[in-house]
Amino acid sequence: MNSPKLVNLSIQQSWASAFVDGEVDLSEQTGWNETVHEQLYYYTMTRQVLRGEMLRERGAGFHTERTTWVTFWARVDAG
Amino acid sequence: MTRTSSAKGHEPRAEEALIAAAQGGDRAAFEALVLPCQNAILRWLTRLTQDRPAAEELFQESLFKAYIALSGFRGESSFATWLSRIARNTFLAWRKALQQRPDTVPMSTGDEELDAALEPADGWSHHPPTPEEQLWQQELAGAIQKSLDALPESLREAFEQREQGGLSYAEIAQLQQVPVGTVRSRIHRAREAIAQDLKHLMEPA
């Protein structure tokens, strides 16, 4: 397949992927949002699958993960 | 910190940055730290307790303890190993409390088996998958391979040189004779394409 001509992405746009590779600093991320969380979730999972490490369980997708964290932070905030 | 490897974790440099940010109160950084080892530890606790809801509670409790104690974490081990030790101690306290209850049915796993599962301290990351887990692993690996096969060659090559070859972006840039920014973009686009396919598998509509 021929490579289409693609415009290079900014560091912000490609930050999560480069961070997983240790190629950019945390300080170069100017705002975490759901998209960044989701990118880290799937990029980390991809690496784990390729390395044959244990992975997310069937059905334990990103949204299930978010629910776990919402519960956790509510507990932290409750003291 | 002098660690050079991070079992079930991020690249060491990224992990150090996340730890510093999380110690400063950055919740997103804390979540990102937990992400690579979350499932392995939860799976380990499930094996130890033989009770999934109990394992989930113990995992939440371990996370809570880790978050509270994070300011004292000095990076002498990987974050994942540190969290697994907290999970281990949380499990042991839970088991002790359970055994002191008069109405408790003894755990079906014997102490010798349990001790083997608990040691070495990072044994949480090494137990073999069940047949069902193996099947799921194969499905995911197959989906990733299918995504890779559908990618433009330049994206696939950059991704494989990074993931399988372990090359840095600068080294890939030299090989592909393109700027580092192009390598970064190619790898990102490859990962995003794979992620889209994994999402369909993980969270079907």
Contacts between the chains, C-beta under 8 A, distances in Angstrom:
chain1	res1	chain2	res2	distance
A	1	B	151	7.6
A	1	B	152	5.2
A	1	B	153	6.0
A	2	B	152	6.9
A	2	B	153	7.8
A	3	B	152	4.3
A	3	B	153	6.1
A	3	B	154	4.0
A	3	B	155	7.2
A	4	B	152	6.3
A	6	B	185	6.7
A	6	B	186	7.9
A	6	B	189	6.9
A	7	B	185	8.0
A	8	B	179	7.5
A	8	B	181	4.7
A	8	B	182	5.5
A	8	B	184	7.7
A	8	B	185	4.6
A	9	B	181	8.0
A	9	B	184	7.2
A	9	B	185	4.4
A	9	B	188	5.9
A	9	B	189	7.7
A	11	B	184	7.6
A	13	B	188	7.3
A	14	B	184	5.1
A	14	B	185	5.8
A	14	B	187	7.8
A	14	B	188	3.7
A	16	B	188	7.8
A	17	B	184	7.3
A	17	B	187	5.6
A	17	B	188	3.9
A	17	B	191	4.8
A	17	B	192	7.6
A	18	B	169	7.5
A	18	B	184	5.3
A	18	B	187	7.6
A	18	B	188	7.1
A	19	B	14	5.7
A	20	B	10	7.2
A	20	B	11	7.4
A	20	B	14	7.4
A	20	B	191	7.8
A	21	B	11	6.6
A	21	B	162	6.1
A	21	B	169	7.1
A	21	B	187	7.1
A	22	B	10	7.4
A	22	B	11	3.1
A	22	B	12	7.3
A	22	B	13	4.7
A	22	B	14	4.9
A	23	B	168	7.2
A	23	B	169	5.1
A	23	B	184	6.8
A	25	B	17	6.2
A	26	B	14	7.3
A	26	B	17	3.9
A	26	B	18	6.5
A	26	B	20	7.9
A	26	B	21	5.6
A	26	B	29	7.0
A	27	B	17	7.7
A	32	B	28	3.8
A	36	B	28	7.6
A	37	B	28	7.0
A	37	B	31	6.9
A	37	B	32	8.0
A	38	B	195	7.8
A	39	B	191	7.7
A	39	B	192	7.5
A	39	B	195	6.9
A	40	B	32	5.7
A	40	B	35	6.2
A	41	B	35	6.5
A	42	B	191	7.5
A	42	B	194	7.5
A	42	B	195	3.6
A	42	B	198	5.6
A	42	B	199	6.9
A	43	B	191	5.0
A	43	B	195	6.7
A	44	B	35	5.4
A	44	B	36	5.2
A	45	B	140	7.9
A	45	B	198	6.6
A	46	B	144	6.1
A	46	B	191	6.3
A	46	B	194	5.3
A	46	B	195	6.9
A	46	B	198	6.8
A	47	B	163	6.7
A	48	B	36	7.0
A	49	B	137	6.7
A	49	B	140	4.7
A	49	B	141	5.5
A	49	B	144	5.9
A	50	B	141	7.4
A	50	B	144	6.5
A	50	B	163	5.7
A	50	B	164	7.5
A	52	B	137	7.4
A	53	B	8	6.6
A	53	B	40	7.4
A	53	B	125	7.8
A	54	B	39	6.1
A	54	B	40	5.1
A	54	B	43	6.1
A	54	B	125	7.7
A	54	B	129	6.3
A	54	B	133	7.1
A	54	B	137	8.0
A	55	B	39	6.6
A	55	B	136	7.3
A	55	B	137	6.1
A	55	B	140	6.1
A	56	B	39	5.5
A	56	B	202	6.8
A	57	B	39	6.7
A	57	B	43	7.8
A	57	B	133	7.8
A	57	B	136	7.4
A	58	B	136	5.1
A	59	B	202	7.4
A	60	B	39	7.2
A	60	B	202	7.4
A	61	B	199	7.1
A	61	B	202	3.8
A	61	B	203	3.8
A	62	B	199	7.4
A	62	B	202	7.2
A	62	B	203	6.9
A	63	B	203	6.3
A	65	B	38	7.8
A	68	B	60	7.8
A	69	B	31	5.8
A	71	B	60	7.2
A	72	B	60	6.2
A	72	B	63	5.9
A	72	B	64	7.2
A	73	B	27	6.6
A	75	B	60	7.2
A	75	B	64	6.3
A	76	B	64	7.0
A	76	B	67	6.3
